């Protein structure tokens, strides 16, 4: 009887909840609302937490519904991929992005339908399998990978202050369907920030939607650590391991031109990883940085002593959003000048009308610039 009463109470409360689009969620922090929109991605991490994402990470319309294990069946939530959905609950702010933590399976449903099926029901046993992501020029596929780091990669990562030594990395690789490498095949390695560490598939998809139609391979990798900050060489190590994995399938991939990208905290991490990747004999040719508040290229050069010629010949594209709440234009311009003073000949700084995080139009410009012949 209590279960029936609580279900009825929930249904009554959802009738009175204000309905808004996911783009408006950030204006309703602390309020109980029903958020509507199309689901852009669903991901369950090893802890069992499931993230149902709306909009693009870092964009003004980003919103996430969070399903905790034991409360909502993560497998059933996979059926929401690419569908119009409604989420009811109290909007919270997590790392500058609005979210609702689901209180029950009834908190989320496909628009105009019944709530998500519970584990053990026929509907939950056979969730809809997401289709490959469609792009303007075809289809790309995303491969998840649990990568075991080799001894040299562990050495590159280094031991953390707490004594943690990384051994595995979570990796996602996006490439065109029926991929066949071309001469000079380019790779974009995306370094996550604090927010996107738990949303790697969404992060790689966001960049792949721009880069893969132009023939690029896109990858991202992360190794959780118990320390507040990763070691100087961690992201170089996990990218190095991912390139090794590609070379095992596509001989010569270790020599493909490599470009690295990052937004916000990921921008700092990307600049730090570049020196170690050059020192590791990768063909590092460029860096794409968004929402740049600080960069560590100077530190990377001092720590890893990469080739001065390789640093000089890299291209660095810095994109800054007019509505960026993380970094100011003055800060990104100052960091751009420091990168020039570190020895990089070609540095571009452009302002776009959006917020912080990756800007698709800026990424497209950067890719075209990176591909220009010397």
C-alpha positions as CSV (number, residue, x, y, z in Angstrom):
1,X,0.0,0.0,0.0
2,X,2.9,2.3,0.9
3,X,4.5,1.8,-2.6
4,X,1.1,2.5,-4.3
5,X,0.7,5.7,-2.2
6,X,4.2,6.9,-3.0
7,X,3.8,6.2,-6.7
8,X,0.5,8.2,-6.7
9,X,2.1,11.0,-4.8
10,X,4.9,11.2,-7.4
11,X,2.4,11.3,-10.2
12,X,0.5,14.1,-8.5
13,X,3.7,16.1,-8.0
14,X,4.8,15.7,-11.7
15,X,1.4,17.2,-12.8
16,X,2.3,20.4,-10.9
17,X,6.0,20.6,-11.9
18,X,6.9,23.4,-14.3
19,X,8.0,22.0,-17.7
20,X,11.0,23.6,-19.3
21,X,13.5,22.7,-22.1
22,X,16.9,21.4,-21.1
23,X,18.5,24.7,-22.4
24,X,16.6,26.5,-19.5
25,X,17.6,24.1,-16.7
26,X,20.4,26.4,-15.5
27,X,17.9,29.1,-14.7
28,X,16.0,26.8,-12.3
29,X,18.6,25.7,-9.8
30,X,17.0,24.5,-6.6
31,X,13.5,24.2,-8.2
32,X,11.5,21.1,-9.0
33,X,10.7,21.0,-12.7
34,X,10.2,18.7,-15.6
35,X,13.1,19.0,-18.1
36,X,12.4,18.0,-21.7
37,X,14.6,17.5,-24.7
38,X,16.5,15.0,-26.9
39,X,19.0,12.8,-25.2
40,X,22.5,13.2,-26.8
41,X,24.2,10.4,-25.0
42,X,23.9,7.7,-22.3
43,X,26.9,6.3,-20.4
44,X,27.3,4.0,-17.5
45,X,30.7,4.2,-15.7
46,X,32.3,1.2,-13.8
47,X,30.8,2.4,-10.4
48,X,27.4,1.8,-11.9
49,X,26.4,5.5,-12.2
50,X,24.6,6.3,-15.4
51,X,24.6,9.7,-17.1
52,X,21.8,10.7,-19.5
53,X,23.0,13.7,-21.3
54,X,21.1,16.5,-23.1
55,X,22.9,19.0,-25.3
56,X,26.7,19.2,-25.8
57,X,29.2,19.3,-23.0
58,X,30.3,22.9,-22.3
59,X,27.4,24.4,-24.3
60,X,24.8,26.7,-22.9
61,X,22.1,24.0,-23.2
62,X,24.0,21.2,-21.5
63,X,22.0,19.2,-18.9
64,X,22.4,15.7,-17.3
65,X,20.1,13.3,-15.6
66,X,22.1,11.2,-13.1
67,X,21.0,7.6,-12.3
68,X,22.5,5.9,-9.3
69,X,22.9,2.1,-9.1
70,X,20.1,0.6,-7.0
71,X,17.8,3.5,-7.8
72,X,17.5,3.3,-11.6
73,X,18.4,0.5,-13.9
74,X,21.4,1.7,-16.0
75,X,20.8,-0.8,-18.7
76,X,17.2,0.3,-19.3
77,X,18.4,3.9,-19.6
78,X,20.3,3.0,-22.7
79,X,17.0,3.0,-24.5
80,X,16.8,6.8,-24.2
81,X,19.8,7.3,-26.6
82,X,18.7,9.8,-29.3
83,X,15.1,10.0,-28.0
84,X,13.0,12.8,-26.7
85,X,12.7,12.4,-22.9
86,X,11.3,14.1,-19.8
87,X,13.1,14.3,-16.4
88,X,11.4,15.4,-13.3
89,X,13.2,16.4,-10.1
90,X,15.1,19.2,-8.4
91,X,17.7,20.9,-10.5
92,X,21.2,21.0,-9.0
93,X,24.4,22.7,-10.2
94,X,27.4,20.3,-10.5
95,X,30.7,21.8,-11.8
96,X,28.9,24.7,-13.4
97,X,26.4,22.4,-15.2
98,X,22.8,21.7,-14.3
99,X,21.7,18.2,-13.4
100,X,18.9,16.2,-11.8
101,X,19.7,13.2,-9.7
102,X,16.9,10.6,-10.4
103,X,15.0,9.6,-7.3
104,X,13.3,6.6,-9.0
105,X,12.6,5.0,-12.4
106,X,9.5,7.2,-12.6
107,X,11.7,10.3,-12.6
108,X,12.5,9.8,-16.3
109,X,10.4,8.7,-19.2
110,X,10.3,9.0,-23.0
111,X,8.1,12.0,-23.9
112,X,4.5,11.0,-23.9
113,X,5.2,7.4,-22.7
114,X,5.4,5.4,-19.5
115,X,8.4,5.5,-17.2
116,X,11.6,3.5,-17.8
117,X,11.1,-0.3,-17.4
118,X,12.6,-1.9,-14.3
119,X,15.3,-4.5,-14.3
120,X,13.9,-8.0,-14.7
121,X,11.0,-7.0,-17.0
122,X,11.0,-8.0,-20.7
123,X,11.5,-4.4,-21.7
124,X,14.5,-4.0,-19.5
125,X,16.1,-7.3,-20.7
126,X,16.1,-6.1,-24.4
127,X,17.0,-2.4,-24.5
128,X,17.2,-0.7,-27.8
129,X,20.8,-0.8,-29.1
130,X,22.1,2.7,-30.0
131,X,22.8,3.1,-33.7
132,X,26.2,4.4,-35.0
133,X,26.4,8.2,-34.8
134,X,25.4,9.8,-38.1
135,X,27.5,12.7,-39.4
136,X,27.1,15.0,-42.3
137,X,29.3,12.8,-44.5
138,X,28.5,9.3,-43.2
139,X,28.7,7.3,-40.1
140,X,31.4,6.9,-37.4
141,X,31.8,4.3,-34.8
142,X,33.0,4.7,-31.3
143,X,35.1,1.9,-29.8
144,X,35.4,1.6,-26.0
145,X,38.6,0.1,-24.7
146,X,40.1,-0.9,-21.3
147,X,43.8,-0.3,-22.1
148,X,46.6,-1.9,-20.1
149,X,49.6,0.4,-19.9
150,X,53.0,-1.1,-20.8
151,X,56.1,-0.5,-18.7
152,X,57.3,2.5,-20.7
153,X,53.9,4.2,-20.5
154,X,53.8,3.6,-16.7
155,X,57.3,5.2,-16.5
156,X,56.1,8.1,-18.6
157,X,53.1,8.7,-16.3
158,X,55.2,8.6,-13.2
159,X,54.2,7.9,-9.6
160,X,51.8,10.3,-7.9
161,X,52.5,12.0,-4.6
162,X,50.2,9.4,-2.9
163,X,52.3,6.6,-4.4
164,X,49.6,5.7,-7.0
165,X,51.0,4.0,-10.1
166,X,48.6,3.8,-13.1
167,X,48.2,0.5,-14.8
168,X,45.0,0.8,-16.9
169,X,43.2,3.5,-18.8
170,X,39.6,3.9,-20.0
171,X,39.7,4.8,-23.8
172,X,37.2,5.7,-26.5
173,X,38.2,5.9,-30.1
174,X,36.0,7.3,-32.9
175,X,36.7,6.6,-36.6
176,X,34.7,6.4,-39.8
177,X,32.8,3.2,-40.4
178,X,34.9,0.8,-42.6
179,X,37.9,2.9,-41.7
180,X,41.0,2.7,-44.0
181,X,43.9,4.9,-43.1
182,X,45.0,7.5,-45.6
183,X,48.5,8.8,-46.2
184,X,49.3,11.2,-43.4
185,X,46.3,10.1,-41.4
186,X,45.6,12.7,-38.7
187,X,44.7,11.9,-35.1
188,X,43.0,14.3,-32.6
189,X,43.6,13.3,-28.9
190,X,41.2,15.0,-26.6
191,X,42.2,15.5,-22.9
192,X,39.3,15.6,-20.4
193,X,38.8,18.2,-17.8
194,X,37.4,17.4,-14.3
195,X,33.8,17.4,-15.6
196,X,34.3,15.2,-18.7
197,X,36.4,12.5,-16.9
198,X,33.2,10.6,-16.2
199,X,31.7,11.4,-19.7
200,X,34.5,10.2,-22.0
201,X,32.2,8.8,-24.6
202,X,30.3,12.1,-24.8
203,X,33.6,14.0,-25.0
204,X,34.9,12.0,-27.9
205,X,31.5,12.1,-29.7
206,X,31.4,15.9,-29.4
207,X,34.8,16.2,-31.2
208,X,34.2,13.3,-33.6
209,X,31.0,15.0,-35.0
210,X,33.3,17.7,-36.3
211,X,36.5,15.9,-37.0
212,X,35.6,12.4,-38.4
213,X,33.7,13.7,-41.4
214,X,37.0,15.4,-42.4
215,X,38.8,12.1,-42.1
216,X,40.3,12.4,-38.7
217,X,40.6,9.7,-36.0
218,X,39.5,11.0,-32.6
219,X,40.4,9.5,-29.2
220,X,40.3,10.3,-25.6
221,X,41.6,8.4,-22.5
222,X,41.6,8.8,-18.8
223,X,43.0,7.0,-15.7
224,X,41.3,7.8,-12.4
225,X,43.8,8.6,-9.6
226,X,43.3,9.1,-5.9
227,X,45.2,12.4,-6.1
228,X,43.5,15.8,-6.6
229,X,45.7,16.4,-9.7
230,X,47.2,13.9,-12.1
231,X,51.0,13.5,-12.6
232,X,52.7,15.6,-15.3
233,X,53.0,12.7,-17.6
234,X,49.7,10.9,-17.1
235,X,47.8,12.1,-20.1
236,X,50.8,11.7,-22.4
237,X,51.1,8.1,-21.1
238,X,47.5,7.1,-21.8
239,X,47.5,8.8,-25.2
240,X,50.8,7.0,-26.0
241,X,49.2,3.7,-25.0
242,X,46.1,4.4,-27.2
243,X,48.4,5.2,-30.2
244,X,50.2,1.9,-29.5
245,X,46.8,0.1,-29.6
246,X,46.1,1.7,-33.0
247,X,49.5,0.7,-34.3
248,X,48.7,-2.9,-33.4
249,X,45.7,-2.8,-35.8
250,X,47.1,-0.3,-38.3
251,X,50.9,-0.7,-38.8
252,X,52.5,2.7,-38.9
253,X,49.9,4.5,-36.8
254,X,52.6,5.5,-34.2
255,X,53.9,7.9,-37.0
256,X,50.5,9.5,-37.8
257,X,50.5,13.3,-37.3
258,X,49.1,13.8,-33.7
259,X,47.1,16.8,-32.5
260,X,45.9,17.3,-29.0
261,X,42.9,19.2,-27.7
262,X,41.5,20.3,-24.4
263,X,38.9,22.7,-22.8
264,X,39.1,24.5,-19.5
265,X,41.2,22.3,-17.1
266,X,41.7,20.0,-20.0
267,X,43.4,22.8,-21.9
268,X,46.1,23.0,-19.2
269,X,46.5,19.3,-19.2
270,X,46.8,19.1,-23.0
271,X,49.6,21.7,-23.1
272,X,51.4,19.8,-20.3
273,X,51.1,16.5,-22.2
274,X,52.5,17.9,-25.5
275,X,56.1,18.0,-24.4
276,X,56.1,14.4,-23.2
277,X,54.5,13.2,-26.4
278,X,57.2,15.0,-28.5
279,X,59.8,13.5,-26.2
280,X,58.2,10.1,-26.9
281,X,58.9,10.5,-30.6
282,X,55.3,11.2,-31.6
283,X,54.7,13.6,-34.6
284,X,53.0,16.3,-32.5
285,X,51.9,19.0,-34.9
286,X,49.3,21.1,-33.1
287,X,47.2,21.9,-30.1
288,X,43.5,23.1,-29.9
289,X,42.7,24.9,-26.6
290,X,39.4,26.3,-25.4
291,X,38.5,28.4,-22.4
292,X,42.2,28.8,-21.7
293,X,42.8,30.2,-18.2
294,X,46.2,28.6,-17.8
295,X,48.6,26.6,-19.9
296,X,51.6,24.4,-19.0
297,X,53.5,24.3,-22.2
298,X,56.4,26.1,-20.5
299,X,56.4,23.6,-17.7
300,X,56.2,20.8,-20.2
301,X,59.2,22.0,-22.0
302,X,61.2,22.3,-18.8
303,X,60.1,18.9,-17.5
304,X,60.4,16.8,-20.6
305,X,63.0,18.7,-22.7
306,X,61.3,18.0,-26.1
307,X,62.9,19.0,-29.4
308,X,62.9,22.8,-29.7
309,X,62.4,22.5,-33.4
310,X,59.2,20.4,-32.8
311,X,57.9,23.0,-30.4
312,X,58.7,25.8,-32.9
313,X,56.9,24.1,-35.7
314,X,53.7,23.2,-33.8
315,X,50.5,25.2,-34.5
316,X,48.4,26.3,-31.5
317,X,44.8,27.4,-31.9
318,X,43.1,29.1,-28.9
319,X,39.3,29.6,-29.0
320,X,37.7,31.9,-26.4
321,X,34.0,32.3,-25.8
322,X,32.6,35.8,-25.2
323,X,30.3,34.3,-22.5
324,X,33.1,32.2,-20.9
325,X,32.5,32.1,-17.1
326,X,35.8,30.2,-16.4
327,X,38.5,32.3,-18.2
328,X,38.5,35.9,-19.3
329,X,39.6,37.1,-22.7
330,X,42.5,38.9,-21.1
331,X,43.7,35.6,-19.4
332,X,43.5,33.6,-22.7
333,X,45.4,36.4,-24.5
334,X,48.1,36.4,-21.8
335,X,48.4,32.6,-22.1
336,X,48.6,32.9,-25.9
337,X,51.5,35.3,-25.5
338,X,53.3,32.9,-23.1
339,X,53.0,30.1,-25.6
340,X,54.6,32.3,-28.3
341,X,57.4,33.1,-25.8
342,X,57.8,29.4,-25.2
343,X,59.0,29.2,-28.9
344,X,55.8,28.3,-30.9
345,X,55.8,30.3,-34.2
346,X,52.2,30.0,-35.2
347,X,49.6,30.8,-32.5
348,X,46.0,31.8,-33.4
349,X,43.6,33.4,-30.9
350,X,40.0,33.8,-31.9
351,X,36.9,34.8,-30.0
352,X,33.5,33.1,-30.6
353,X,30.0,34.1,-29.3
354,X,29.5,31.1,-27.1
355,X,30.5,30.0,-23.6
356,X,33.5,28.1,-22.4
357,X,34.1,24.5,-23.5
358,X,34.6,23.2,-27.0
359,X,33.2,25.3,-29.7
360,X,32.4,23.3,-32.8
361,X,32.9,26.1,-35.3
362,X,36.2,27.0,-33.8
363,X,37.3,23.3,-33.9
364,X,36.4,23.2,-37.6
365,X,38.5,26.3,-38.3
366,X,41.4,24.8,-36.3
367,X,41.3,21.4,-38.2
368,X,41.3,23.2,-41.5
369,X,44.3,25.3,-40.4
370,X,46.1,22.3,-39.0
371,X,45.7,20.5,-42.4
372,X,47.1,23.4,-44.4
373,X,50.4,22.6,-46.1
374,X,53.5,24.3,-44.7
